[in-house]
Every structure is written in structure tokens, then in C-alpha cells.
């Protein structure tokens, strides 16, 4: 039996990873303090026999019994709204939380995966962003709590690899969407779908000409697991290589729910990246991975899930 430890396994991407591994018949221990994770996700995972849940803050020392073959450190609030709400929690989970999870992996002889982010590239001056680009980050700005702590996390993981021989994988996750995003998490997709389903105007920050590249969550899980089982110890971008403007995304959501909805414009947040698109050459060549779900297919699935979730609420 293979045993996986997933910090943040009650969250959006973490719970999809956990469920996939449970479906394959593995044992999965989720460590999560539910600061942004959802008890409903824990409920779903509890239906699988191999599942265990520990309600702990992974940024503080914790006890975990038994073996571990893989430790995936996926815990961290990740919405720009969280950067203002949970700044110290974010910095703690990506620094001390990463160190503790890496120590756990070392002690159990497990492979360690760190969930990094496209935010390490900041507001990029290179486009699309390849892994060799070092980034353009404002160390003193409001996004720094996330960007810089993820960068520190990568540095820590590199030190564990270099000086303590830890078997590491680093995934740089780009914008991801799908079922189990928190409807109130403040990001574009949950905001706009929730607004549309409530018949409210859709909010665009700035003029909507900034771009992102949206990856459906099942593709993200495939990419992360392909990296986990590979022998690639360097950071790898996992994300959608097709870029769209925020206005285009808003129009797609509007048209899927109610074409008469109004679009309203709000101020652009400080340091909001202008453009973002991953160069996925490394993932394609080394992992044989590329996304399979176009936004035209993934968005309706996400909207259906939100409809049900918000209907229940
Ligand atoms: N955004 C928007 N309206 C919203 C929420 C976000 O126009 O209600 C914009 C935001 O300013 C950014 C883009 O959508 O340019 C993606 O934002 P998100 O918070 O989803 O993630 P980010 O990629 O910035 O981390």
C-alpha cells in the first residue's frame, strides 16, 4: 500500500489530488486546519476507506504516525483576497510549513513535492514564462506575502535537495479553476460565476485587457502527478498555454449564464500582473503532459458545480 501525506488536502487543488489518489486505492492522510479548506471536501474524501484527516496547522510542529511514501505540501491560501486577510498565515505555511513538511519527508524517506506558483514570476517582463525566467516581484507590495513566501519555499526545497539529499519535485501552478473553488474566495472565476448565478453585475478590475491562462483542475491533477512520478527535480510549470483576456473570460461566463447581465468596472488591484501564460515545453517534453480540457468544456462544468453548491447554501 502506498501512503501519501497531503497538506492542504481539504482545499481546492489538494482535495482533487487526494480524491484521485484515493480512487486509485492508495492511503491518503490530509493535514489541514480548514482556514481556507472546506469541511465539505473532507466529507467527500471520508467516503474512501484509505482516507485519514488531521485537523492541524501545518506551520506548527505536529505528530504524524506511520509511514509516508510521498509528502505533497499543497497547503496555502492562494487568492489575492487572502493576501490581505491572512498575510502572516500565508508566510508561515510557505516557510516554516514547507520546512516541517520537508523534514517529515526526509525522516520517512518519502519523495517531497512543493506546490509553487506562477506568482514567482511576479508581473512578468518575459512572455510566455519559462522556468528559467527569474521573475519580477515587488518585495514590499501587497502580493509579496504570497509571491515571496513561495519563492522562499522554493529556495528552502532547493537547500533540502542540495544539502540534505531530499528527493524533491517543484510544481509551478498557474491559474486553475473548477469545482471546489471557494465561491467567496475573491478570485476571478468564483467571483464572476457567483455574481452571474445571483443575477448581479460581473466585476472587472481595470479595463479587462490583462490576461491569464486558465487550466481545468483535472488537467492540473494529471500534471502534478506526472511530475511527482517523474525524475525531474527542477521546477516545472503546469498550466494552460492558451491565454485570454479577463474581459473575454467575463463574457464567456456571462453568455453561459445570462447574456443580459451587466459588466461593471472596478479599480485594478496594486501590482496585478498584466499578462500571464506558461511556457509548458518542459512539462510537455519531460512529462509528456499537456492540458486536455479547453475552457469551453471546463467552464460549463465549473458553473454547474457552483450552481449546486450555492443552491445548497
Ligand atoms: N479580477 C477581476 N474581477 C474579479 C476578480 C479578479 O477582474 O472579480 C481580475 C484580477 O484583477 C486579475 C485577474 O482577474 O487581473 C485574475 O485574478 P485572480 O484573483 O483570479 O487571480 P490572479 O491571477 O491575479 O492571482
py3Dmol code that shows the C-alpha trace and the ligand (Angstrom):
import py3Dmol

protein = """\
ATOM      1  CA  UNK A   1       0.000   0.000   0.000  1.00  0.00           C
ATOM      2  CA  UNK A   2       1.331   3.451  -0.900  1.00  0.00           C
ATOM      3  CA  UNK A   3       0.718   6.211   1.617  1.00  0.00           C
ATOM      4  CA  UNK A   4       0.501   9.874   0.646  1.00  0.00           C
ATOM      5  CA  UNK A   5       0.545  12.822   3.026  1.00  0.00           C
ATOM      6  CA  UNK A   6      -1.144  15.925   1.588  1.00  0.00           C
ATOM      7  CA  UNK A   7      -1.024  19.220   3.438  1.00  0.00           C
ATOM      8  CA  UNK A   8      -3.907  21.402   2.327  1.00  0.00           C
ATOM      9  CA  UNK A   9      -5.842  18.354   1.147  1.00  0.00           C
ATOM     10  CA  UNK A  10      -9.148  19.939   2.166  1.00  0.00           C
ATOM     11  CA  UNK A  11      -8.613  22.792  -0.282  1.00  0.00           C
ATOM     12  CA  UNK A  12      -9.362  23.191  -3.956  1.00  0.00           C
ATOM     13  CA  UNK A  13      -6.442  21.505  -5.742  1.00  0.00           C
ATOM     14  CA  UNK A  14      -5.431  19.446  -2.689  1.00  0.00           C
ATOM     15  CA  UNK A  15      -8.801  17.734  -2.397  1.00  0.00           C
ATOM     16  CA  UNK A  16      -8.841  16.825  -6.094  1.00  0.00           C
ATOM     17  CA  UNK A  17      -5.351  15.339  -5.730  1.00  0.00           C
ATOM     18  CA  UNK A  18      -6.422  13.448  -2.623  1.00  0.00           C
ATOM     19  CA  UNK A  19      -9.558  12.087  -4.272  1.00  0.00           C
ATOM     20  CA  UNK A  20      -7.687  10.904  -7.369  1.00  0.00           C
ATOM     21  CA  UNK A  21      -5.149   9.043  -5.214  1.00  0.00           C
ATOM     22  CA  UNK A  22      -7.890   7.505  -3.061  1.00  0.00           C
ATOM     23  CA  UNK A  23      -9.777   6.381  -6.182  1.00  0.00           C
ATOM     24  CA  UNK A  24      -6.616   4.590  -7.269  1.00  0.00           C
ATOM     25  CA  UNK A  25      -6.711   2.652  -3.977  1.00  0.00           C
ATOM     26  CA  UNK A  26      -3.964   4.473  -2.075  1.00  0.00           C
ATOM     27  CA  UNK A  27      -3.880   5.592   1.553  1.00  0.00           C
ATOM     28  CA  UNK A  28      -4.067   9.361   1.914  1.00  0.00           C
ATOM     29  CA  UNK A  29      -3.582  11.440   5.058  1.00  0.00           C
ATOM     30  CA  UNK A  30      -4.799  15.011   4.749  1.00  0.00           C
ATOM     31  CA  UNK A  31      -3.424  17.654   7.105  1.00  0.00           C
ATOM     32  CA  UNK A  32      -5.448  20.851   7.052  1.00  0.00           C
ATOM     33  CA  UNK A  33      -6.657  23.453   9.546  1.00  0.00           C
ATOM     34  CA  UNK A  34      -9.542  24.482   7.272  1.00  0.00           C
ATOM     35  CA  UNK A  35      -8.506  28.145   7.253  1.00  0.00           C
ATOM     36  CA  UNK A  36      -9.393  28.148   3.557  1.00  0.00           C
ATOM     37  CA  UNK A  37     -10.172  24.434   3.148  1.00  0.00           C
ATOM     38  CA  UNK A  38     -13.768  23.251   3.066  1.00  0.00           C
ATOM     39  CA  UNK A  39     -15.288  20.705   5.509  1.00  0.00           C
ATOM     40  CA  UNK A  40     -17.461  19.521   2.581  1.00  0.00           C
ATOM     41  CA  UNK A  41     -14.281  18.333   0.852  1.00  0.00           C
ATOM     42  CA  UNK A  42     -13.298  16.370   3.962  1.00  0.00           C
ATOM     43  CA  UNK A  43     -16.775  14.850   3.932  1.00  0.00           C
ATOM     44  CA  UNK A  44     -16.354  13.726   0.305  1.00  0.00           C
ATOM     45  CA  UNK A  45     -12.928  12.221   0.982  1.00  0.00           C
ATOM     46  CA  UNK A  46     -14.214  10.415   4.110  1.00  0.00           C
ATOM     47  CA  UNK A  47     -16.236   8.119   1.860  1.00  0.00           C
ATOM     48  CA  UNK A  48     -13.000   6.408   0.821  1.00  0.00           C
ATOM     49  CA  UNK A  49     -11.559   3.684   3.002  1.00  0.00           C
ATOM     50  CA  UNK A  50      -7.932   4.782   2.798  1.00  0.00           C
ATOM     51  CA  UNK A  51      -8.614   8.326   3.997  1.00  0.00           C
ATOM     52  CA  UNK A  52      -7.434   9.929   7.218  1.00  0.00           C
ATOM     53  CA  UNK A  53      -7.838  13.555   8.291  1.00  0.00           C
ATOM     54  CA  UNK A  54      -5.810  15.519  10.809  1.00  0.00           C
ATOM     55  CA  UNK A  55      -7.067  18.969  11.730  1.00  0.00           C
ATOM     56  CA  UNK A  56      -3.700  20.693  12.267  1.00  0.00           C
ATOM     57  CA  UNK A  57      -1.920  23.902  11.364  1.00  0.00           C
ATOM     58  CA  UNK A  58       0.997  22.569   9.297  1.00  0.00           C
ATOM     59  CA  UNK A  59       3.022  25.705  10.022  1.00  0.00           C
ATOM     60  CA  UNK A  60       3.461  24.442  13.610  1.00  0.00           C
ATOM     61  CA  UNK A  61       5.009  21.154  14.760  1.00  0.00           C
ATOM     62  CA  UNK A  62       2.578  18.230  14.509  1.00  0.00           C
ATOM     63  CA  UNK A  63       2.634  14.498  15.165  1.00  0.00           C
ATOM     64  CA  UNK A  64       2.009  12.054  12.349  1.00  0.00           C
ATOM     65  CA  UNK A  65       2.158   8.292  12.851  1.00  0.00           C
ATOM     66  CA  UNK A  66       3.036   5.653  10.306  1.00  0.00           C
ATOM     67  CA  UNK A  67       4.939   5.561   7.045  1.00  0.00           C
ATOM     68  CA  UNK A  68       4.867   8.002   4.145  1.00  0.00           C
ATOM     69  CA  UNK A  69       5.936   7.360   0.565  1.00  0.00           C
ATOM     70  CA  UNK A  70       5.062  10.821  -0.754  1.00  0.00           C
ATOM     71  CA  UNK A  71       4.593  14.150   1.020  1.00  0.00           C
ATOM     72  CA  UNK A  72       2.792  16.821  -1.019  1.00  0.00           C
ATOM     73  CA  UNK A  73       2.907  20.302   0.521  1.00  0.00           C
ATOM     74  CA  UNK A  74      -0.051  21.942  -1.146  1.00  0.00           C
ATOM     75  CA  UNK A  75      -1.354  23.954   1.817  1.00  0.00           C
ATOM     76  CA  UNK A  76      -1.576  27.726   1.388  1.00  0.00           C
ATOM     77  CA  UNK A  77      -4.288  30.306   0.928  1.00  0.00           C
ATOM     78  CA  UNK A  78      -3.861  31.380  -2.705  1.00  0.00           C
ATOM     79  CA  UNK A  79      -6.407  34.051  -3.582  1.00  0.00           C
ATOM     80  CA  UNK A  80      -5.257  37.683  -3.816  1.00  0.00           C
ATOM     81  CA  UNK A  81      -8.074  38.454  -1.333  1.00  0.00           C
ATOM     82  CA  UNK A  82      -6.369  36.087   1.123  1.00  0.00           C
ATOM     83  CA  UNK A  83      -3.121  38.066   0.757  1.00  0.00           C
ATOM     84  CA  UNK A  84      -4.835  40.915   2.621  1.00  0.00           C
ATOM     85  CA  UNK A  85      -6.789  38.719   5.030  1.00  0.00           C
ATOM     86  CA  UNK A  86      -4.222  36.073   6.024  1.00  0.00           C
ATOM     87  CA  UNK A  87      -0.780  37.599   5.389  1.00  0.00           C
ATOM     88  CA  UNK A  88       1.046  36.012   8.317  1.00  0.00           C
ATOM     89  CA  UNK A  89      -0.630  32.617   7.889  1.00  0.00           C
ATOM     90  CA  UNK A  90       0.470  32.578   4.228  1.00  0.00           C
ATOM     91  CA  UNK A  91       4.058  33.444   5.065  1.00  0.00           C
ATOM     92  CA  UNK A  92       4.117  30.847   7.876  1.00  0.00           C
ATOM     93  CA  UNK A  93       2.717  27.962   5.838  1.00  0.00           C
ATOM     94  CA  UNK A  94       5.109  28.559   2.940  1.00  0.00           C
ATOM     95  CA  UNK A  95       8.205  28.989   5.113  1.00  0.00           C
ATOM     96  CA  UNK A  96       8.002  27.007   8.364  1.00  0.00           C
ATOM     97  CA  UNK A  97       5.229  24.829   6.901  1.00  0.00           C
ATOM     98  CA  UNK A  98       7.480  23.890   3.990  1.00  0.00           C
ATOM     99  CA  UNK A  99      10.399  23.183   6.327  1.00  0.00           C
ATOM    100  CA  UNK A 100       8.315  20.927   8.585  1.00  0.00           C
ATOM    101  CA  UNK A 101       6.817  19.006   5.646  1.00  0.00           C
ATOM    102  CA  UNK A 102      10.276  18.578   4.085  1.00  0.00           C
ATOM    103  CA  UNK A 103      11.670  17.318   7.422  1.00  0.00           C
ATOM    104  CA  UNK A 104       8.789  14.842   7.617  1.00  0.00           C
ATOM    105  CA  UNK A 105       9.561  13.574   4.106  1.00  0.00           C
ATOM    106  CA  UNK A 106      13.256  13.258   4.940  1.00  0.00           C
ATOM    107  CA  UNK A 107      12.574  11.384   8.150  1.00  0.00           C
ATOM    108  CA  UNK A 108      10.183   8.889   6.461  1.00  0.00           C
ATOM    109  CA  UNK A 109      12.282   8.503   3.321  1.00  0.00           C
ATOM    110  CA  UNK A 110       9.457   9.973   1.215  1.00  0.00           C
ATOM    111  CA  UNK A 111       9.575  11.959  -2.013  1.00  0.00           C
ATOM    112  CA  UNK A 112       8.590  15.598  -1.419  1.00  0.00           C
ATOM    113  CA  UNK A 113       6.515  17.805  -3.728  1.00  0.00           C
ATOM    114  CA  UNK A 114       6.194  21.547  -3.170  1.00  0.00           C
ATOM    115  CA  UNK A 115       3.288  23.430  -4.711  1.00  0.00           C
ATOM    116  CA  UNK A 116       4.849  26.624  -6.011  1.00  0.00           C
ATOM    117  CA  UNK A 117       3.159  29.153  -8.243  1.00  0.00           C
ATOM    118  CA  UNK A 118       3.305  31.296 -11.350  1.00  0.00           C
ATOM    119  CA  UNK A 119       3.417  34.179  -8.852  1.00  0.00           C
ATOM    120  CA  UNK A 120       7.166  33.551  -8.523  1.00  0.00           C
ATOM    121  CA  UNK A 121       7.344  35.333 -11.919  1.00  0.00           C
ATOM    122  CA  UNK A 122       5.514  38.366 -10.473  1.00  0.00           C
ATOM    123  CA  UNK A 123       4.358  40.870 -13.105  1.00  0.00           C
ATOM    124  CA  UNK A 124       6.478  39.223 -15.795  1.00  0.00           C
ATOM    125  CA  UNK A 125       8.692  41.072 -18.261  1.00  0.00           C
ATOM    126  CA  UNK A 126       9.188  37.873 -20.238  1.00  0.00           C
ATOM    127  CA  UNK A 127       6.310  36.275 -22.101  1.00  0.00           C
ATOM    128  CA  UNK A 128       5.348  33.458 -22.013  1.00  0.00           C
ATOM    129  CA  UNK A 129       7.003  32.482 -18.740  1.00  0.00           C
ATOM    130  CA  UNK A 130       9.528  29.655 -18.895  1.00  0.00           C
ATOM    131  CA  UNK A 131      11.055  28.110 -15.783  1.00  0.00           C
ATOM    132  CA  UNK A 132      14.391  29.824 -16.477  1.00  0.00           C
ATOM    133  CA  UNK A 133      12.849  33.281 -16.034  1.00  0.00           C
ATOM    134  CA  UNK A 134      13.701  34.592 -12.541  1.00  0.00           C
ATOM    135  CA  UNK A 135      10.724  36.857 -12.172  1.00  0.00           C
ATOM    136  CA  UNK A 136       9.755  40.452 -11.477  1.00  0.00           C
ATOM    137  CA  UNK A 137       8.350  40.642  -7.968  1.00  0.00           C
ATOM    138  CA  UNK A 138       7.712  43.649  -5.732  1.00  0.00           C
ATOM    139  CA  UNK A 139       9.122  42.510  -2.380  1.00  0.00           C
ATOM    140  CA  UNK A 140       7.301  45.284  -0.493  1.00  0.00           C
ATOM    141  CA  UNK A 141       3.933  45.167  -2.271  1.00  0.00           C
ATOM    142  CA  UNK A 142       0.633  43.594  -1.146  1.00  0.00           C
ATOM    143  CA  UNK A 143       1.196  40.377  -3.145  1.00  0.00           C
ATOM    144  CA  UNK A 144       4.630  39.832  -1.595  1.00  0.00           C
ATOM    145  CA  UNK A 145       3.271  37.775   1.313  1.00  0.00           C
ATOM    146  CA  UNK A 146       2.421  35.087  -1.226  1.00  0.00           C
ATOM    147  CA  UNK A 147       4.968  35.631  -4.011  1.00  0.00           C
ATOM    148  CA  UNK A 148       7.976  35.987  -1.756  1.00  0.00           C
ATOM    149  CA  UNK A 149       6.978  33.209   0.622  1.00  0.00           C
ATOM    150  CA  UNK A 150       6.558  30.827  -2.317  1.00  0.00           C
ATOM    151  CA  UNK A 151       9.946  31.946  -3.612  1.00  0.00           C
ATOM    152  CA  UNK A 152      11.411  31.343  -0.161  1.00  0.00           C
ATOM    153  CA  UNK A 153       9.674  27.937  -0.157  1.00  0.00           C
ATOM    154  CA  UNK A 154      11.406  27.044  -3.429  1.00  0.00           C
ATOM    155  CA  UNK A 155      14.754  28.175  -2.013  1.00  0.00           C
ATOM    156  CA  UNK A 156      14.179  26.014   1.052  1.00  0.00           C
ATOM    157  CA  UNK A 157      13.306  22.991  -1.090  1.00  0.00           C
ATOM    158  CA  UNK A 158      16.422  23.561  -3.203  1.00  0.00           C
ATOM    159  CA  UNK A 159      18.506  23.657   0.001  1.00  0.00           C
ATOM    160  CA  UNK A 160      16.960  20.392   1.221  1.00  0.00           C
ATOM    161  CA  UNK A 161      17.814  18.832  -2.142  1.00  0.00           C
ATOM    162  CA  UNK A 162      21.322  20.230  -2.289  1.00  0.00           C
ATOM    163  CA  UNK A 163      22.439  19.836   1.313  1.00  0.00           C
ATOM    164  CA  UNK A 164      20.299  17.023   2.720  1.00  0.00           C
ATOM    165  CA  UNK A 165      19.689  14.928  -0.348  1.00  0.00           C
ATOM    166  CA  UNK A 166      15.887  15.159  -0.184  1.00  0.00           C
ATOM    167  CA  UNK A 167      14.114  13.774  -3.252  1.00  0.00           C
ATOM    168  CA  UNK A 168      12.161  16.863  -4.390  1.00  0.00           C
ATOM    169  CA  UNK A 169       9.662  17.964  -7.032  1.00  0.00           C
ATOM    170  CA  UNK A 170       8.540  21.566  -7.518  1.00  0.00           C
ATOM    171  CA  UNK A 171       5.418  22.397  -9.495  1.00  0.00           C
ATOM    172  CA  UNK A 172       4.709  25.998 -10.506  1.00  0.00           C
ATOM    173  CA  UNK A 173       0.945  26.087 -10.659  1.00  0.00           C
ATOM    174  CA  UNK A 174      -0.702  28.612 -12.991  1.00  0.00           C
ATOM    175  CA  UNK A 175      -4.333  29.812 -12.773  1.00  0.00           C
ATOM    176  CA  UNK A 176      -6.575  26.809 -12.194  1.00  0.00           C
ATOM    177  CA  UNK A 177     -10.361  26.617 -11.991  1.00  0.00           C
ATOM    178  CA  UNK A 178     -13.112  24.088 -11.488  1.00  0.00           C
ATOM    179  CA  UNK A 179     -15.367  22.517  -8.870  1.00  0.00           C
ATOM    180  CA  UNK A 180     -14.446  23.113  -5.193  1.00  0.00           C
ATOM    181  CA  UNK A 181     -13.094  26.637  -5.545  1.00  0.00           C
ATOM    182  CA  UNK A 182     -14.451  28.649  -2.636  1.00  0.00           C
ATOM    183  CA  UNK A 183     -17.343  30.695  -4.048  1.00  0.00           C
ATOM    184  CA  UNK A 184     -16.288  33.648  -1.860  1.00  0.00           C
ATOM    185  CA  UNK A 185     -12.536  33.357  -2.351  1.00  0.00           C
ATOM    186  CA  UNK A 186     -12.328  36.569  -4.348  1.00  0.00           C
ATOM    187  CA  UNK A 187     -10.694  35.191  -7.477  1.00  0.00           C
ATOM    188  CA  UNK A 188     -11.991  35.902 -10.937  1.00  0.00           C
ATOM    189  CA  UNK A 189     -13.738  32.630 -11.757  1.00  0.00           C
ATOM    190  CA  UNK A 190     -15.565  32.103  -8.415  1.00  0.00           C
ATOM    191  CA  UNK A 191     -16.437  35.806  -8.182  1.00  0.00           C
ATOM    192  CA  UNK A 192     -17.916  36.028 -11.659  1.00  0.00           C
ATOM    193  CA  UNK A 193     -19.757  32.713 -11.589  1.00  0.00           C
ATOM    194  CA  UNK A 194     -21.267  33.547  -8.165  1.00  0.00           C
ATOM    195  CA  UNK A 195     -22.255  37.012  -9.390  1.00  0.00           C
ATOM    196  CA  UNK A 196     -23.779  35.644 -12.585  1.00  0.00           C
ATOM    197  CA  UNK A 197     -25.778  32.942 -10.786  1.00  0.00           C
ATOM    198  CA  UNK A 198     -27.116  35.580  -8.383  1.00  0.00           C
ATOM    199  CA  UNK A 199     -28.096  37.827 -11.308  1.00  0.00           C
ATOM    200  CA  UNK A 200     -25.662  40.531 -10.171  1.00  0.00           C
ATOM    201  CA  UNK A 201     -23.318  42.595 -12.386  1.00  0.00           C
ATOM    202  CA  UNK A 202     -19.937  40.999 -13.148  1.00  0.00           C
ATOM    203  CA  UNK A 203     -16.978  42.921 -11.713  1.00  0.00           C
ATOM    204  CA  UNK A 204     -13.928  43.507 -13.868  1.00  0.00           C
ATOM    205  CA  UNK A 205     -10.877  45.024 -12.242  1.00  0.00           C
ATOM    206  CA  UNK A 206      -9.161  47.538 -14.527  1.00  0.00           C
ATOM    207  CA  UNK A 207     -10.220  47.554 -18.172  1.00  0.00           C
ATOM    208  CA  UNK A 208     -10.198  43.754 -18.506  1.00  0.00           C
ATOM    209  CA  UNK A 209      -7.365  43.744 -21.055  1.00  0.00           C
ATOM    210  CA  UNK A 210      -4.997  41.920 -18.662  1.00  0.00           C
ATOM    211  CA  UNK A 211      -4.596  38.226 -19.466  1.00  0.00           C
ATOM    212  CA  UNK A 212      -4.487  34.878 -17.692  1.00  0.00           C
ATOM    213  CA  UNK A 213      -4.393  31.274 -18.906  1.00  0.00           C
ATOM    214  CA  UNK A 214      -6.936  29.037 -17.178  1.00  0.00           C
ATOM    215  CA  UNK A 215      -6.302  25.350 -16.575  1.00  0.00           C
ATOM    216  CA  UNK A 216      -9.106  22.951 -15.617  1.00  0.00           C
ATOM    217  CA  UNK A 217      -8.451  21.206 -12.330  1.00  0.00           C
ATOM    218  CA  UNK A 218      -8.414  17.616 -13.677  1.00  0.00           C
ATOM    219  CA  UNK A 219      -5.618  18.617 -16.062  1.00  0.00           C
ATOM    220  CA  UNK A 220      -3.767  20.194 -13.138  1.00  0.00           C
ATOM    221  CA  UNK A 221      -4.028  16.962 -11.131  1.00  0.00           C
ATOM    222  CA  UNK A 222      -2.714  14.967 -14.127  1.00  0.00           C
ATOM    223  CA  UNK A 223       0.224  17.365 -14.476  1.00  0.00           C
ATOM    224  CA  UNK A 224       1.124  17.362 -10.792  1.00  0.00           C
ATOM    225  CA  UNK A 225       1.050  13.564 -10.597  1.00  0.00           C
ATOM    226  CA  UNK A 226       3.059  13.205 -13.822  1.00  0.00           C
ATOM    227  CA  UNK A 227       5.707  15.430 -12.236  1.00  0.00           C
ATOM    228  CA  UNK A 228       5.548  13.584  -8.913  1.00  0.00           C
ATOM    229  CA  UNK A 229       6.307  10.236 -10.561  1.00  0.00           C
ATOM    230  CA  UNK A 230       8.948  11.655 -12.927  1.00  0.00           C
ATOM    231  CA  UNK A 231      12.632  12.078 -12.180  1.00  0.00           C
ATOM    232  CA  UNK A 232      12.539  15.856 -12.780  1.00  0.00           C
ATOM    233  CA  UNK A 233      13.901  17.650  -9.712  1.00  0.00           C
ATOM    234  CA  UNK A 234      13.830  21.134 -11.299  1.00  0.00           C
ATOM    235  CA  UNK A 235      10.724  23.370 -11.131  1.00  0.00           C
ATOM    236  CA  UNK A 236       8.113  22.630 -13.782  1.00  0.00           C
ATOM    237  CA  UNK A 237       5.307  24.918 -14.975  1.00  0.00           C
ATOM    238  CA  UNK A 238       1.894  23.283 -15.046  1.00  0.00           C
ATOM    239  CA  UNK A 239      -0.842  25.375 -16.610  1.00  0.00           C
ATOM    240  CA  UNK A 240      -2.851  26.164 -19.690  1.00  0.00           C
ATOM    241  CA  UNK A 241      -0.807  27.507 -22.628  1.00  0.00           C
ATOM    242  CA  UNK A 242      -3.823  29.381 -24.064  1.00  0.00           C
ATOM    243  CA  UNK A 243      -4.119  32.966 -22.935  1.00  0.00           C
ATOM    244  CA  UNK A 244      -7.323  35.023 -22.779  1.00  0.00           C
ATOM    245  CA  UNK A 245      -8.203  38.484 -21.532  1.00  0.00           C
ATOM    246  CA  UNK A 246     -10.189  38.935 -18.344  1.00  0.00           C
ATOM    247  CA  UNK A 247     -12.930  40.615 -20.383  1.00  0.00           C
ATOM    248  CA  UNK A 248     -13.139  37.541 -22.639  1.00  0.00           C
ATOM    249  CA  UNK A 249     -13.491  35.318 -19.580  1.00  0.00           C
ATOM    250  CA  UNK A 250     -16.208  37.579 -18.163  1.00  0.00           C
ATOM    251  CA  UNK A 251     -18.095  37.460 -21.461  1.00  0.00           C
ATOM    252  CA  UNK A 252     -17.875  33.674 -21.584  1.00  0.00           C
ATOM    253  CA  UNK A 253     -19.275  33.385 -18.055  1.00  0.00           C
ATOM    254  CA  UNK A 254     -21.986  35.938 -18.793  1.00  0.00           C
ATOM    255  CA  UNK A 255     -23.024  34.208 -22.003  1.00  0.00           C
ATOM    256  CA  UNK A 256     -23.113  30.789 -20.302  1.00  0.00           C
ATOM    257  CA  UNK A 257     -25.415  32.029 -17.518  1.00  0.00           C
ATOM    258  CA  UNK A 258     -27.409  35.040 -18.735  1.00  0.00           C
ATOM    259  CA  UNK A 259     -26.386  37.178 -21.709  1.00  0.00           C
ATOM    260  CA  UNK A 260     -28.229  40.219 -20.309  1.00  0.00           C
ATOM    261  CA  UNK A 261     -26.031  40.595 -17.236  1.00  0.00           C
ATOM    262  CA  UNK A 262     -24.173  43.860 -16.844  1.00  0.00           C
ATOM    263  CA  UNK A 263     -20.375  44.083 -16.697  1.00  0.00           C
ATOM    264  CA  UNK A 264     -19.056  46.763 -14.322  1.00  0.00           C
ATOM    265  CA  UNK A 265     -15.511  48.075 -13.944  1.00  0.00           C
ATOM    266  CA  UNK A 266     -13.620  48.435 -10.624  1.00  0.00           C
ATOM    267  CA  UNK A 267     -10.097  49.674  -9.858  1.00  0.00           C
ATOM    268  CA  UNK A 268      -7.224  47.361 -10.763  1.00  0.00           C
ATOM    269  CA  UNK A 269      -5.519  45.925  -7.636  1.00  0.00           C
ATOM    270  CA  UNK A 270      -1.942  47.103  -6.942  1.00  0.00           C
ATOM    271  CA  UNK A 271       0.715  45.023  -8.768  1.00  0.00           C
ATOM    272  CA  UNK A 272      -1.889  42.966 -10.645  1.00  0.00           C
ATOM    273  CA  UNK A 273       0.141  41.099 -13.312  1.00  0.00           C
ATOM    274  CA  UNK A 274      -0.560  42.402 -16.861  1.00  0.00           C
ATOM    275  CA  UNK A 275      -0.052  39.119 -18.668  1.00  0.00           C
ATOM    276  CA  UNK A 276       0.434  35.517 -17.701  1.00  0.00           C
ATOM    277  CA  UNK A 277       0.904  32.391 -19.793  1.00  0.00           C
ATOM    278  CA  UNK A 278       3.068  29.392 -19.034  1.00  0.00           C
ATOM    279  CA  UNK A 279       5.669  28.061 -21.406  1.00  0.00           C
ATOM    280  CA  UNK A 280       4.933  24.360 -20.896  1.00  0.00           C
ATOM    281  CA  UNK A 281       7.742  22.991 -23.076  1.00  0.00           C
ATOM    282  CA  UNK A 282       9.379  21.369 -20.046  1.00  0.00           C
ATOM    283  CA  UNK A 283       6.163  19.635 -18.924  1.00  0.00           C
ATOM    284  CA  UNK A 284       5.412  18.504 -22.464  1.00  0.00           C
ATOM    285  CA  UNK A 285       8.881  17.218 -23.245  1.00  0.00           C
ATOM    286  CA  UNK A 286       9.837  15.746 -19.869  1.00  0.00           C
ATOM    287  CA  UNK A 287       6.456  14.610 -18.541  1.00  0.00           C
ATOM    288  CA  UNK A 288       4.514  14.056 -21.761  1.00  0.00           C
ATOM    289  CA  UNK A 289       1.787  16.250 -20.267  1.00  0.00           C
ATOM    290  CA  UNK A 290      -0.403  18.901 -21.771  1.00  0.00           C
ATOM    291  CA  UNK A 291      -3.910  20.078 -20.844  1.00  0.00           C
ATOM    292  CA  UNK A 292      -6.811  18.253 -22.470  1.00  0.00           C
ATOM    293  CA  UNK A 293      -9.793  20.352 -21.350  1.00  0.00           C
ATOM    294  CA  UNK A 294     -10.427  23.614 -23.236  1.00  0.00           C
ATOM    295  CA  UNK A 295     -12.100  26.444 -21.318  1.00  0.00           C
ATOM    296  CA  UNK A 296     -15.198  25.938 -23.487  1.00  0.00           C
ATOM    297  CA  UNK A 297     -15.558  22.496 -21.872  1.00  0.00           C
ATOM    298  CA  UNK A 298     -14.324  23.176 -18.354  1.00  0.00           C
ATOM    299  CA  UNK A 299     -16.266  26.356 -17.698  1.00  0.00           C
ATOM    300  CA  UNK A 300     -19.741  24.770 -18.019  1.00  0.00           C
ATOM    301  CA  UNK A 301     -18.672  22.046 -15.576  1.00  0.00           C
ATOM    302  CA  UNK A 302     -17.464  24.658 -13.107  1.00  0.00           C
ATOM    303  CA  UNK A 303     -20.682  26.659 -13.481  1.00  0.00           C
ATOM    304  CA  UNK A 304     -22.789  23.535 -12.832  1.00  0.00           C
ATOM    305  CA  UNK A 305     -20.839  22.803  -9.663  1.00  0.00           C
ATOM    306  CA  UNK A 306     -21.250  26.369  -8.373  1.00  0.00           C
ATOM    307  CA  UNK A 307     -24.959  26.239  -9.149  1.00  0.00           C
ATOM    308  CA  UNK A 308     -25.345  23.189  -6.968  1.00  0.00           C
ATOM    309  CA  UNK A 309     -23.051  24.441  -4.195  1.00  0.00           C
ATOM    310  CA  UNK A 310     -24.721  27.849  -3.982  1.00  0.00           C
ATOM    311  CA  UNK A 311     -28.151  26.261  -4.275  1.00  0.00           C
ATOM    312  CA  UNK A 312     -27.450  24.224  -1.145  1.00  0.00           C
ATOM    313  CA  UNK A 313     -26.025  27.171   0.773  1.00  0.00           C
TER     314      UNK A 313
END
"""
ligand_1 = """\
25
LIG
N -10.343 40.033 -11.435
C -11.440 40.727 -11.928
N -12.616 40.658 -11.251
C -12.786 39.931 -10.127
C -11.671 39.201 -9.624
C -10.463 39.291 -10.314
O -11.354 41.395 -12.961
O -13.899 39.915 -9.568
C -9.075 40.087 -12.189
C -7.821 40.343 -11.370
O -7.615 41.716 -11.185
C -6.760 39.673 -12.228
C -7.493 38.512 -12.887
O -8.873 38.814 -12.780
O -6.325 40.538 -13.234
C -7.238 37.168 -12.222
O -7.426 37.362 -10.853
P -7.454 36.203 -9.801
O -7.721 36.828 -8.472
O -8.376 35.124 -10.239
O -6.012 35.541 -9.805
P -4.521 36.076 -10.048
O -4.163 35.512 -11.347
O -4.485 37.589 -10.084
O -3.766 35.536 -8.918
"""
view = py3Dmol.view(width=600, height=400)
view.addModel(protein, "pdb")
view.setStyle({"model": 0}, {"cartoon": {"style": "trace"}})
view.addModel(ligand_1, "xyz")
view.setStyle({"model": 1}, {"stick": {}})
view.zoomTo()
view.show()
